[in-house]
Amino acid sequence: LDNINVSLEAFWSTLQAWIEGFLSNLPNIILAIAVLVASVFLSRLVKKYSSKFMERFSNNQTINGLLSNVITSGFLIVAIFVVLGILGLDRTLTSLLAGAGVLGLAVGLAVQEPLMNVFSGILMSTKSLFNVGDLIETNGYFGRIKKINLRSTILEQLSGEEVLLPNKSIIQNPLVNYTVSGKRRLTLGCGISYGENLEKVKEITLKAVEEGVNYNKKLPLEFYYEGYGDSSINFIVRLWLNDVAQSSLLQAQSEAIIAIKKAFDSNDI
């Protein structure tokens, strides 16, 4: 019984000390809560108006959103330190600052890959390497850009599937943009037998393409013999499309094959 009484007295003394400490710090606690609630409310206004402010200087929504989030995060960090100061947690604050170096190193190693994607997204946004809607080929994928954010790029393939590509992989690998120049060329290969008149074949081929294919006639139509095959003399025809769409390339290619085949049949080639 004596041990139980001693334990109860110790517990009661500790509880009384806690209650007295809480009551003595109650004004600071209330003030800290008020500051924290006000800071959360104000952070929304900070984000809203900082975003509007950025829009005055830049039309890049990705960069504007990033800077707005950075400003808002900085405001909240300052508010947290103010709350800790009000509560008198100076030692806790000092310990947090002292451990920030070690913690920062650990966190940095853990989020190295995501941060690399974010930095790549920022670089892509500032350099305007490509835009939403561009037809590109990269990392073994071919399609149109559907969406770009700070971490990844969504590519919609011509077959309908969507591919999520980390921005880091796009920055570090070759990328072909079929849209940015506004021009795209079709190269079509063919072969004719060794017994044909090469000058005649060239003349008939060019005429067939000019009359049977919808292409950009402001740019040159080219014909070149490439070499000797095992059973044919090979040539290529190069023509420029009216637009860069993949459907236009396939349509022009189909029209050229039909026109050349028809012309060769008519001339016994």
DOPAKE-520270 format. One record per residue: x, z, y of N, C-alpha, C, O, CB in turn. Coordinates in steps of 0.02 Angstrom, whole numbers, plus 50000, padded with zeros to 5 digits. Glycine has a CB too. Layout:
XZYXZYXZYXZYXZY ...
***
This chain:
500415000049940500005000050000500435000050063500284996650113499535006150000 500985004050059501425004250118501704997350134501744995350192502005009250105 501904993550081502174986750091501654982150121501794978050164502424983850024 501034982950098500494978750124500374980350198500284975850239499844979750084 500384986750214500274988750284500834986150329500704983850385500244996350289 501444986450304502014983950344501944976450355502054973950410502684985450308 501744972750303501664965450308501104963750357501174959050397501514962450240 500554967450354499994966150399500194967550471500024963750517499394970350381 500564972950482500794974550550501254969150577501214967250635501144981450551 501714966650534502174961350555501794955050571501934951650621502704959950500 501294953450528500884947450540500494948150605500464943450645500404946150482 500194954050616499804955150676500244954850739500034952350791499454961850672 500844957550734501304957350792501494950150808501524948050867501944961450777 501624946350756501804939250766501224935450797501314931450843502024936050700 500624936650770500034933350796499904935150868499734930850909499424935050753 499994941650885499904943750954500414940351000500244938351056499974951350959 501034939650977501544936351017501364929051029501464926351084502234936850982 501094925850976500884918850984500314918151034500314913751077500674915950916 499824922651028499254922351073499474923551145499264920051191498724927551052 499894928651154500134930151222500534924251251500474922551309500564936451222 500954921251207501344915451229500894909551247501004906051296501834913351175 500364908551206499894903151220499524904251285499454899651326499384902451162 499294910651295498924912151356499364911551418499144909151471498624919051352 499994913751411500444913351469500614906051486500734904451544501084917251455 500614901751435500774894651446500154890251453500214884251459501204892051389 499564893451451498944889551453498894884951514498694879151507498354894251452 499064887451575499024882851632499474876651623499274871051639499224886551697 500094877851597500544872151586500264867351532500334861251538501234874651566 499964870351480499684866151427499114861851454499084855851439499424870551369 498674864851494498124861051524498384855551569498134849851569497654865751563 498884857351609499184852451655499514846751615499444840851633499704855751701 499854848451561500184843351520499674838651488499774832651487500604846651465 499124841551463498594837351434498294832751486498164826851473498044841751402 498184835451546497894831451600498364825651619498144820051629497754835751661 499014827251623499494822051640499524816651585499574810751599500194825151650 499494818851522499514814151466498904809551466498974803451457499564817951399 498314812551476497694808451477497714803651536497534797751529497064812951481 497924806051594497964801751653498464796151642498364790551665498154805851715 499024797651608499534792651596499284787051551499414781151562500164795851565 498904789051499498614783951454498134779451492498144773351483498244787351395 497724782451535497264778451576497634773851624497484767951631496784783151615 498144776751657498524772851706498924767251673499044762051703498984777351745 499134768451610499524763351575499134756851567499414751351568499754765851506 498474757451559498054751451554498054747651620498084741451621497334753451535 498014751351674498044748151740498724744951753498784739551781497874753151796 499254748651731499924745951739500004739351701500284734551727500454751051714 499744739151640499794732951600499394727351632499624721651634499544734251528 498804728951656498364723851685498674720751748498714714651754497684726851702 498904725051793499154722551857499864719751851500054715251889499144728051909 500254722351805500924719451795500864712451766501264708051783501344723951748 500374711351722500254704751694500044699851749500284694151751499724704951639 499604702051793499394697751849499974696251896500044690651921498824701051888 500394701251906500974700351950501454695151920501724690951956501344706951960 501564695451853502004690651821501734683551825502124678751829502114692551748 501074682851823500764676151825500894672651891500824666551895500024676651812 501074676351943501234673252007501884669352005501994664652043501264678552062 502324671451960502994668451957503104664051896503564660051894503514673951958 502684664851844502784661051783502114659451749501654663451750503234664851734 502084653451720501494651351683501584652351608501134650851569501334644051697 502154654951588502304656051517501974662551494502204668051511503074656351504 501424661951456501044667751435501444672351389501354678451390500404665551401 501874669351348502274673351301502744678051338502774684051323502674668851254 503104675351387503574679451426503194684451469503404690251475504024674951471 502644682351499502244686951541501994692851500502024698651523501654683251572 501754691451440501514696851397502064701551376501954707651373501184693951336 502654698751361503214702951341503424707651397503504713651386503804698551320 503514704951458503734709151514503214714351531503374720051549503884704751575 502574712451526502044717251539502054723051490501964728851509501364713751537 502174721451426502224726751375502824731251386502794737251375502254723651305 503384728251407503994732151421503874737051479504064742851475504584727451437 503564734651532503424738951589502944744651570503054750451589503114734851647 502424743051532501944748051510502274753251465502154759251471501354744751473 502694750951419503044755551374503514760151413503554766151398503444751751321 503854757451462504294761551504503914766851542504134772551549504684757151553 503324764951567502894769851603502684775551556502694781351577502264766351632 502484773951495502274779051447502854783551426502754789551416501954775751385 503444780751419504034784851401504184789951455504324795751441504654780351388 504154787751518504264792351574503724797751574503874803651586504254788551641 503104795851560502554800651559502664805951505502524811851516501884797151548 502904803851447503034808551392503574813551412503514819551397503244804751328 504104811251445504634815751467504364820651519504574826451520505224811751495 503914818451562503614822851612503204828251577503234834151596503174818851661 502824826351527502414831151489502854836351455502704842351457501974827651437 503404834151425503864838851392504164843651443504274849551428504414835051356 504314841151503504584845451555504094850651578504274856451590504804841251615 503454848651583502934853451603502864859051552502764864851570502264849851612 502924857351488502854862351435503484866551426503504871151386502704858851369 504004864951464504624868751460505024867451397505424871551376504464876051464 504914861651368505284859951307505944856551324506084851051301504854855451260 506334859851366506964856851388507454855851330507794850851326507284861151442 507474860851286507934860351230507724854651183508144850951157507964866951191 507074854151173506824848651131506994841951161507204837251127506054849151121 506914841451228507074835251263507814833651257508004827951246506874835751336 508234838851265508954837851259509144835651189509564831151180509334844251278 508834838751139508974836851069508764829651055509114826051019508604841651022 508194827751083507974820851073508464815851103508624810751073507274819751104 508704817451163509184812951195509844812851158510164807551152509304815151267 510054818651132510684819051095510644814951030511124811651010510864826351080 510064815350998509984811750935509794804550944509734800850894509484815050892 509684802251005509464795451017509974790350994509794784950970509314794351090 510624792051000511134787250979511114785950905511114780250883511824789750999 511114791350865511084790650792510434787550771510424783050728511184797450758 509874789850801509224787150783509174779750802508904775650765508664791050817 509444778150861509434771150884509814766550837509604760950824509714770550954 510384769050811510774765050764510384763750700510374758250674511444768450749 510064769050675509684768350613509094763650622508954759350580509434775250589 508734764650678508164760250691508384753050702508054748350680507774762750752 508954752350738509204745550751509364741750687509214735850682509824745950794 509664745350639509814742050575509174740450537509144735350502510254746550532 508664744650544508044743650507507644737850535507314734150497507624749950508 507664736950601507244731750632507664725850657507444722150701506844734650690 508244725050629508684719550651508354712750643508374708550688509354719650611 508044711650585507724705250572507134703950619507094698550648507504704850499 506664708750626506104707650673506334706550744506064702350780505634713550671 506844710250766507094709350834507404702450844507334699450896507614714750851 507744700050792508034693350796507484688150804507564683250841508454691750733 506924689150770506364684550777506074684850847505884679750876505834686050725 506034691050875505764691850943506214688350994505974684651037505694699250960 506874689550989507334686351035507314678751028507374675151078508054688951023 507234676350967507184669150956506554666450989506554661051018507184667450880 506004670350984505384668351016505444667951091505174663451123504824673050997 505804672751120505924672651192506334666551212506174663251261506284679151215 506854665151173507274659351188506874652951183506944648451225507884659151140 506464652351131506054646451122505564645551181505424639951202505664646751056 505304651151206504824650751261505154648751326504884644651364504474657451270 505754651451339506094650051402506394643051402506434639851455506634655151415 506614640651344506944634151340506444628451330506624622551337507454634051284 505814630051313505304624951300505544619851250505514613751262505114621451365 505784622251193506024617751140505464613551112505574607851092506364621751085 504864616351109504274612651087503664616351110503694622151132504274611651010 503094613151103502464616051126501934615651072502014612051023502214612451190 501414619551081500844619351034500564612251032500454609151084500294624451055 500464609650972500204602850963500734597750947500574592250927499854600751024 501374599550957501924594850942501974593650866501854598150826502594597450969 502154587550849502274585750779503014586650765503434583150795502044578350764 503184591350720503894592850708504044593050633503594593250591504074599550741 504684593050619504924593850550505504598750552506004597650587505144586950519 505444604250514505974609350513505914613550451505364614650426505934613750576 506474615950426506494620350368506124617450307505844621150267506194627050385 506114610750302505794607450246505044606650253504704604550206505924611350185 504774608150312504054607550325503924602450380504324601650426503744614350343 503354599050375503174593750422502454594650443502004594950400503294586650391 502324595150508501644596050532501624597450606502114596750641501304601550493 501034599550628500924601050699500954608550712500734612550671500254598150723 501224610450770501264617450789500574619850810500264617050855501784618550846 500324624950776499664627650791499704633550839499274634250883499314629650727 500204637750830500264643750872500984646150874501344645750824499794649350846 501184648750932501854651650940501774658650968501454659551020502304647150987 502074663650935502094670350963502814672750962503274669050945501634675150925 502924679050980503604681550987503964682350920504574682350918503604688151022 503604682950865503924684050801503934677850756504404677050716503574689550765 503434673550762503394667950715503034662050746502724662550799503034670150651 503094656350711502754650250731502324647950673502554647550616503264644750752 501694646350687501244643850636501224636250638501054633250689500524646750645 501414633250582501434625950576500884623650530500834626050473502134623550550 500454619150553499924616450512500154609750482500244604850518499264615550554 500244609650417500464603650384499914598350384499324600050393500684605150312 500104592150375499624586650377499124587050320498584584150323499984579950376 499304590750267498854591750211498374597550222497944598950179499254592950147 498434600950279497964606250297498224613250289497954617850320497354605550256 498744614350248499004621150239499374623450302499674619550338499464621450178 499344630050314499704633050369500334636550343500314639950292499254637950408 500884635650379501524638650360501734643350416501754641450474502074633150347 501894649550398502134654550446502894654550443503194656750393501844661650431 503214652250497503944651750499504224656950547504034657050606504154644650521 504684661250525505014665850571505394662050625505714657050610505494670550532 505344664350686505674660850741506424660250730506734655350752505534664350807 506714665250697507434664950684507614658850643508124655650657507654671350647 507214657150593507364651450550507314644850588507664640050573506904651350490 506874644550638506794638450678507394637550725507644632050733506134638650718 507614643050755508184642650801508824640850764509234637050791508274649350838 508914643350704509544642550668509584636250625510104634850596509654648550624 509034632450621509034626450579508844620350620508514620950672508544627350520 509044614350597508874608150633508124607250638507744609050593509184602150599 507914604450694507204603150706507114596150734507454594250782506904608550754 506664592350705506504585650730505824586050765505324587950734506484580450671 505814584150829505194584150867504974576850878505314573150914505274587850935 504424574850847504184567950853503764566850915503574561150930503794566150791 503604572150950503144571651007503494571551074503274568051120502654577351006 504034575251080504334576551146504534570151182504474569851243504924581051138 504784565051147505004558951179504424554151194504494549751236505514555351137 503864555151160503294550751170503364544051134502944539751142503184549551242 503904543151095504024536851060504174538250986504474543250969504604532951093 503944533650944504084534250873504134527250843503734522850859503544538450837 504624526250799504754519550771504644519450696504814524250661505464517250788 504354514050672504254512950601504784508150576504904502850605503544510050587 505104510050521505594505750487505324504050418505224508450377506294509150483 505214497650406504924495350343505424490950306505664486050334504254491450356 505574492750244506044488950204505694484150156505134485450134506494493650166 506034478550141505764473650095506344469650064506904470150087505254468850132 506194465850012506704461649980506424454949960505844454449941506994465249919 506834449749965506624442949943507164440249896507734442449894506534438150006 506954435249857507404432649806507984428849837507964426849895507024428049757 508514427849797509124424549822509004417149838509394414249876509674425049770 508474414249810508354407049822507994405449886507884399649901507984404249766 507794410449925507404409149985507844407250045508434408850047506994415250003 507534403650092507854401850155507814407950201507274409850223507514395450189 508384410950215508374417250252508114416550323507754420950348509074420150255 508284411050357508034410050425507274409250425506934411850470508364403850456 507014405650375506294404650370505944411350356505424412750385506134399650315 506234415250312505934421850296505904426150359505394429450371506344425450242 506434426250398506444430250458505904427950507505534432050535507124429850492 505844421450517505354418750563504634420450541504224422550581505434411050569 504494419450477503824420750451503654428250454503094430050471503764418350378 504144432450439504034439750441503864442150511503384445850521504654443450414 504254440050560504144442250629503464439850655503114443550689504704439750674 503294433650638502644430950660502074434750628501574436250660502594423350643 502144436450564501624440150528501514447050559500944449350566501794440850454 502054450350577502004456950607501694456550676501264460550694502684460450610 501914451650715501654450950783500904449750784500544452150828502014445250819 500664445850735499954444050734499514448950695498914449350707499884437050705 499814452550648499404456550604499464464050611499134467850575499544454850536 499904466350656500024473550661499894475950732500094472650780500744475350639 499564481550739499444484650805500034489250820500064494850795498764488650806 500494486950862501084490850880501224490050955500874486250989501694488650837 501714493450980501894493251050502314487051064502914486851051502284499651071 501994481951091502334475551103502774475651165503114470751179501824470051109 502754481151203503204481651261503924483151239504394482051277502954487051309 504004485751179504664487351152504844482251098504394479451066504684494551123 505494481151086505704475651043505504476550970505514482050942506444474951046 505324470850939505204470450867505854467850837506104462650858504594465750849 506134471350787506794469750760506774468050686506374470750648507274475550772 507204463450667507264461350597508014461150580508404458050616506924454350585 508204464350525508904464350505508964463850429508614467250392509264470850530 509404459350407509584459250336510084464850324510554465750362509874452250314 509984468550269510394474450257510934473250204511474476150208509954480150235 510804469050155511314468150104511034464850042510454462850039511624474850085 511464464349991511294461149928511104466449877511494470949862511884456749903 510504465749849510304470049796510434466949728510704461349724509564471849803 510244470349675510344467649607509954461249596510194456649563510154472749555 509354460849625508944454849614508604452549678508134448549675508414456249561 508834454849735508524452949799509004453749857509494457449853507884457049811 508844450149910509184451249974508714455650016508134453850027509354444350011 508964461250037508544466250069508564465850145509084464550174508744473250047 507994467150176507964467150249507504472850273507114475550234507714460350277 507554474450336507114479450367506794476450429507084472250463507494485950384 506184478750443505834477050505505714483550542505474488350514505154473250491 505894483650607505804489750647505344488250706505444483350742506494492450671 504844492450714504374491550769504174498350797504194503450761503744487650746 503974498450860503784504650893503034505550892502654500750900504054504850965 502814511750883502104513250879501814514450949502174515750997501984519450835 501144513850953500804515251016500774522751032500734524651090500104512351015 500794526950980500814534250990501194537350931501374533850884500094537250996 501324543850935501764547150886501384550050827501694553050783502154552550920 500724549350825500334552450771500534549650703500694543750697499584551350783 500524553950653500694551750585500194546550560500394542050522500714557750538 499564547150579499064542250558499214535350586499094530350553498364544550581 499494535150647499674528650677500254525450639500264519350628499864529550751 500734529650618501294526950578501054524150512501254518650492501824532450566 500624527850477500374525550412499944519350420499964514850377499974531150378 499544518950474499124513050485499554506850500499424501550472498644514450543 500054507650542500494501950558500884499750496500984493850485500984503850614 501104504550456501464502850395501024498950346501244494050316501724509250360 500404501150340499934497650296499794490650321499784485850282499274501650290 499674489950386499534483450415500124478650406500034472750392499364484050489 500734481350414501334477150407501424474750335501584468950324501964481050429 501304479150287501364477150216500864471650199501034466750167501254483250170 500244472550222499724467550208499904460850241499864455550210499044469950233 500104461150306500244454950343500844451250313500814445150306500374456550417 501374454750296501974451550268501824448650199502034443050184502564456650264 501474452450158501304449950091500874443650095500994438850058500934455450051 500374443650140499944437850148500334431750172500234426250148499374439450198 500794432850220501204427450246501674424650193501774418550189501604429750307 501964428950152502404426750099502034422750046502284417750020502774432650068 501434425050029501024421449980500854414450005500864409549967500384425349963 500694414050070500494407550099501094402650101500984396650101500214408450170 501694405150102502294400950107502704400950042503284398850042502724403150165 502404403249987502724403249923503404406949923503874404749891502824396049900 503434412449959504044416449960503974422149910504434426149903504194419350032 
***
